Amino acid sequence: MATAHQEQIDELIVLNSKHWRLERMPAVDRNILRLAVYEMLRTATPPAVVIDEALELARRFAGEESVHFVNGVLDAVRRELTAVEVKN
């Protein structure tokens, strides 16, 4: 399902990960971000829960530097999605 929305998901990630091209991100980080952004866009799970789950995945499979990166990108995506919801 997430792959059907991959273009939109990747666009949000790129817009909110300043100075990082998607193809240069470590594969684990990129896929954690994709999964979390999909959840924020397409499920009723609260964004805070989605971000917390993503951080746990990053801690387990990537490392502390990835945790900070994933947190920063997802928090920026969350703020952008919240701003869009408020406008609508």
C-alpha positions, 0 to 999 in steps of 0.5 A: 500500500505504501508503494502506491503513495511513494511519490507523495511520501518521498516528496514530503521527506525530501522537502523536510530533510534539508540538504539530503537527497533521498538516494543518499540517505541510508536505506534503513533511515529512508525506509523508516521515514517512508513507513512513518510518513505513510502512517501519518498520511493514511492512518488514524494513528496519532503523529506522536505515536508514529514518530515514537515507533519510528524512533524505536526502529531507528534505535534498534536498526540504525543508531543514535545519529539516525534517531536524531535525523529521523526525529527531525525529519518526521517532526518537520513533516508532522508540522507541515501536515498539521499546517495543511489540516489547519488551512483546510 
